[in-house]
Amino acid sequence: MTTEKKPIATTVKKPIRWTLLGIMLPVSAVMTTYAVTEPLPKGLYKAERVSQELPAVFVKSNEVQSSYWTAETVQVGDSLTDVLARAGISEGSIKKALQQSKIDNNLKKLNPGQTVSIRLDSTGDATDIQFFSNDDNGESNLVAIQKVNGQWQASTSEITMKTMPSLRSIVVRTSAQGALAQAGVGIELRESLRDIFSDKVNVDELRPGDQIRLLYNSMYFRGQEMAAGDILAAEVIKGSKTYKAYYYDKGDEGGSYYDERGKSLKHTSAFNVKPVEYTRISSPYGVRMHPVLHTVKMHTGIDYAAPEGTPIRAPADGAVTWKGWKGGYGHTVMLMHANGVETLYGHMSAYAPIGSAVKAGDVIGYVGSTGRSTGPHLHYEARINGQHVNPTTVALPTPKMEQVNMAHFNQQREKSDTMLSAIRNLPITVAQVD
Ligand SMILES: [Zn+2]
């Protein structure tokens, strides 16, 4: 692995950020109106509630700023100190923050592409630092520290995550990826978007003038966007053709993407085998809050509970990129598939005798509880370009839409269309200025 630093994504520069706020404000208000006056059907959003309150950063945008949040993107080889220094925090302040808050070294690990949120006061000094630590067993913790009366400490304010729908509309100027990054669409969402349409249209081949519209859930912690949920709906306009995708979850084992007629967006269906016969999903993908401890965790895969020794099968043809012990994941196998998706199988009790490549359906190992694990289960993870993506939508077979679900799907599709239409005819690009 190279230690050379290269930019992963364009960071939004501060002067641009302020220009964005004025543009984003009215759109946020529109979103809120929909959310409040017309509750969305159950199942479309995984959120417990949709908040009426706008994130602090939007609300304050017309007032004199006494402090503001900035998001710094982690680059390859970065330490937490490197990231904080790039945000303009002095060496002395960084030392003080890390020493006084007593952050465990294990919690300082970062993943390239993720962001660290930093609140700066009017003098440019940091008062709050928030990020998800990159753990090695498929779970990362939200780390939040703040300066109270000059002393850094773990954040004591009540930890609540607010989930709100986010809308983004971009017009491609040079590249779709660049435009999305500039509009604040995180790297995991960008990888998901590319995968959703991979059998229909190549997002990387969009040309100047082509457009993308996105509806997704954002999770806010103390007014700062900390994580994004699944893309709920997306439109890609390439030349005169429009491609649409809608997330639909029948409510049993996670959702998939369908076009406006309820047809699967995947033609080739590279993933046509389930990795394990499981008894239940013991932990889904994504961000969740511990009901008792009030800590926030990000689960980077799906946990399938199954008896010890249950065979684990390759869901698609692939090359074996890892077979061995992998920290908190225990005995682990990783496979790289032809479509660029890498899958990981953690906590195995034993490996099956496999060579350097496997075929879909081949047994690669057996369910166990090795590494940091509380009981026999398969931790199933999917990554694209090293970024965690939801295995349910990326690396599992897409269930066929049944007639019985069609009416419900259409209802949700109409709601999503209404939300997207709020930004469809805006004369300007939303959340993009360059
Ligand atoms: Zn897990």
Residues whose N, C-alpha, C, O or C-beta is under 5 A from the ligand:
A	BS01	ZN	N137 G138 G301 I302 D303 H379
